[in-house]
Amino acid sequence: MWRGLYTAATGMISELKRTDVIANNLANAANAGYKRDVAIHKEFHKMLIKRYYDFNEGSALGVSGTPLGSMSKLNTSKNDVTQIKGFSANPFYRPGIGELGLGDYIDEIAVDYQQGALESTGNTFDLAIVGDGFFAVQTPQGVRYTRNGAFFKNTQGYLQDIRGYNLLDTQGNPIRIPDNVPDSRVSITGDGIISIPGTELRLDPQTNRWVAIGDMNNHQTLAQIQFVEFGNRLATQKQGDNLYYLVNDNEGNQPAAQAVGQNIRERIMNPDFQPRPASGEILQGSLEKSNMAIVTEMVELIHNHRMYEANAKAVQTQDAMLDTSVNQIATIG
């Protein structure tokens, strides 16, 4: 009885956590590049149930004595009505009743990296990722990775996201567009190479800002966006605000190999846990929408609510049975 109470309670806890995950997905439905979370549940180890009072080697379980030797001495036979569906009255055969589940728990909150739909915006600095890959941005906590390509040029010419984090190039530096280059003349290729008009760059001593000079009909390479991917999906973890961090030191910055324990050192040395050039493609003038479907998430939410109610009723039933056992059966006689 107690086991059933706890089993139902674990189901309620799991559905609560799953509801939180779905609610977070719905809250981020409008965020560009958002990847939905999926709650992965896992069962506790099951228990194999056998008949408790079956005979053991011809004698009663827990009772010493001479074996009865045959079923005829027990006034039963193989044709007895109890010899059905694997439940035998044969004391010399101890069948298992079956497995008893002990509930489940949320084993992992996994990220679904399925491609989101593409939306054309026409904005020069809106960048969508097609396939695998992340943009690298500089935050106060260190380098972070994101699929949200809604960038803009600030008053200083730096490419930033909506939170003011600078988009980084392959050298780890912020990308700055020269003052005299209009947005319409900025070109970004699929591998992240940013091209602008002119043949060279010059620092304007009056404004202390770079300007493009030379033949403005030509194109020159300004920088290449740091566009990376990871060989292992567990290499990054969600931080919030549509950002991901490296799990090496839980802060997103790769520590020195000699400064960490053996288990972390192995991950640092594993190339699948390190950023590498992305195999995906950058599409200029578009945004990748969230990969979640609101209708699907709502259906899942309703399903989880019903599952929670079913487990809650099971808890109430178990509680009523305990109440009867303690307050009524125990007082009889």
N, C-alpha and C positions, 0 to 999 in steps of 0.2 A: 504493500500500500504506500509506504513511504517512497519506494522507488518510483512508483507511478507519479507521485506528486512532484518529485524532483525532475523527472523526465519531461513532464508538461511545462514546468517552469523554465527549463532550458530552451524549450521551443518558443516560449514567450520572449525570452531575452534575445534569441536569434532574430525573431521577427521585428523586434524593436530596432535592432541595429540595422537590419535590412531596410526598414522604413527610413531611417536616418540617411542611408546611402541614396535611396531614391529621391528623397526630399532635396538632397544636395545636387543631384543631377538636374532636377526640375529648376532649381534656383539658378543654374548655370546654362540653361537652355539657349540663352541669347548670346553667350560669350563665344567669340570667334576662336576656333581651334580647340575648344574644350573636348576632352575625352571622358566619356561616362565611366563611372565606377560600377563594379559588379561585386556583390557580396558573395563570396564562395564559402559554403557551409560544409562542415565535415562531421560525421557521426562519431560519437564516443564508441569505444570498443564494445561490441555486443557480447552478450552473455549466453552461453549454451545451457538451456534448461532441460533437466532430466527429471523423471518421476522420483520423488524423494524417498518413498517407502517401498520401492522395488526391492526384490530379494537380491542378495549378492552371493553368487556361487552356491545357490540352493538353500541358504539360510537367511533369516530375516535380517535386514540391514540394522546393525547395531545390537543384534541379539545373538548370543552364542547358543549353539545347539546343533543337533544332528541334522544334516541336510534332508529335506523332504524327498529329494530324489526324483520325483516325477510330478507332472501336472495332474494326474489322476488322483493323487492323494490330496490335492487341493480342491477336488470336485470341479475342475474346469478342464477345458480342452481347446484345441486350436479352432474349433468351430463355434466357440462361445461368442456371444454377441459383442463382447469387448474386443475381439480380435479384428478390429477394423481400422482403416486409415493409419496404420502404423502404431496404434496403441494396443499393446498386447498385455493380456493378463498373465502371460507366461512369466513366472518369477525368475526364470533362468535367462531372460532376455531383457536388457535394460535399454529401451529405446529413448532417444532424445525427443523431447516435446517440440523443440524448435529454438530459434534464437530470440532473445529478448533485447530490444533496443533500449539504450540508456540516454537517449536524447542526442542533440547535436549542438554545435557551436560555430561561430563565424571564424573560419581558419585564415582568411585573407580578404582584404579589400583590393581586388585586382583592377587594373586599368584596361579598358577596351580601346585598343589603338586603331580600330577600324576607321577607314577614311571617311571624313565628313563631306557633305555636299559643298560644291564650290559656288560662290556668288561673285559675279562681276560687279566691281564698284567704279572702275575707271580712275581711281585715285593712284597717283604715281607710287606712293609709298605703302600701299596696301599689298601685302605679299602673302600668297597662299602656298602651302606645302602640299604637293601631290606625291604620295608615297611616304617613305620613312624619312624622318629628320626633325631637328629642332633648331630654332634660333637661339643664340647665346646673348644674354643681356647682363649688364652690370648692375647689381643691387648693393645696398649697404651691407648685406650679409655675404656677399661674394658673387661669383658667376652663377647664374641660374639659366634654365633652359625652358623654352616655351614654344607652343605651336601657334600662338596668337600673333598673326602678322599684321595687326592694325597699327602701323607705325606712322609717325608724322615728323615733320621738320620743325624744331623749335626756333625761337628767335635768334639763337646763336648758330643755327645751321646744323645742329646735331640731330641724328635720327633717334627718336625715342618712342617708347610705348606710352599708353595712357597714364601710367604711374610715374613717368619721368625717368625710366631706366634706359640707359643708352644701349643701342644695338651695337654689338662688337664685331670687329673684323677678324680675320684669321690670325692676326698678331695680338689680339686681345685689346685693341685700342678702339675707342668710340669712333663712329663714322660721322664725318662732318662734310656737308655739302658746301662748296664755295658760294660766296655771296652773289656773284654775278651769273650764276647758272639757274635758269628757271626750272621749275619742277618738270615741265613737259619735256625738257631736254635730257633728263636723267633716265638712263636705261639700265635695267637689271636683268641679267641672264638667268637661265635655269640653275646654274651652279653658284649663283650669288655674286657674280662680278658686276660691279657698279661702274658704268661708263658715263662720262660727261664730255661736253664739247671742249675743244682746245687741244693744245699740244704739250702744255706744261702748267704747273701751278706756281704761284708766287705769293709771298706773304706781303700783304699791304701794310706798310709801316704806319699808316695813319689809323687804320681800323684794327690792326694786329689780327687780321683774318685773311684766310687764303682766298685767292681769286684765280680763275682759269684765264690763261692768256694764250696767244698764238692763233692759229687758224681755227676759228670756231666752227668750221664746216667738218673738221676732223673730230674723232673721238679718242679720248684717252681713258685709261683705267684709273679710277680713283681708289678703289679698295675692293676686297672680296669679303662678303658676309661670312661670318663663322657659322657654317651650316653643317651640323654634325648629327650622328646617330650613334646608337649603342648596340652591341651584339647580344646583350642580355637584357630582357625586359625588366629585370630586377635591379639594374644598374642605377636607375633613377627612382625617385619617390616624390609624390605630390607634396608641395609645401603649402599651397593655397595661392589665390590670385592667379590661377592658371600657370603657375611656375613649378618647375621640377628641380630637385637638387641631386647631386651625386651622393650615393649612400656610403662612400668611403669613410667619411668622418662625420656624417650626419649634418654637415654644414655646407656641403657643396664644394669644398676646396680640398684638393688632393694633398694629404700630408706627406711628409718625408717617410720613406719606407722604414727607416730605422727608428722612427718615433712612434710606431704603433705595434700592436700585438700581432701574433702570427696569423690569426684568422683574418684580420684586416689587411695584412701585408699580402696575403694570397690574392685578395681581390684587387689590390693595387697593381699587382704584377699581371693579373689576368686582362688581356687586351679587350675582352668582351665587356669589361666594366669601365673602359676608357672611351672618351669621345673619339670618333673617327669620321672622315668625310662621309656625308650622307649620300645614300643611293637614290634619294628622292629628287624632286625638282621643284624649283621656286617659280611661281607664276605671278608676274607683276600685274597690278591692277585688279586683283581679286582677293577674296578672303575665304578661308575654309570655315564653314559653319560647324556648330556642335554636331557630334555624331549620334546624339540621342534623339529618339522619337518621343514626343510628349505623350501621344496616345498610348504607346507601349508602356511608358513609365507609369501612366495613370492606371492602366490595367494591372500592372504589377503591384501598385500601391493598394488597389482594392483587394487583390488576391492576398497580399500580406495581412491586410486588416482582418480578412476572414480567417486566415490561419491563426492569427493572434487570438481571435475570439474563440476558436475551437480549443486552443490550448488553455485559455482562461476558464472555459466551461469544464475542461478536464480537471483543472486544479480545484474548482468549486466542488465537483463530484467527489474527488478524493478527500477533500476537507470534510464534506458531509459524512462520508463513510467513516472517517476517523472520529468524528463527533459521535456518531452512533455507537462505535466500538467502545469509546471511553465512557460515555455518559449513560448508555442504556444496557449494552450487553454485559459490561463489567459489573452492573448492579443487580443482575438477575440472580436469584437464589439468596 
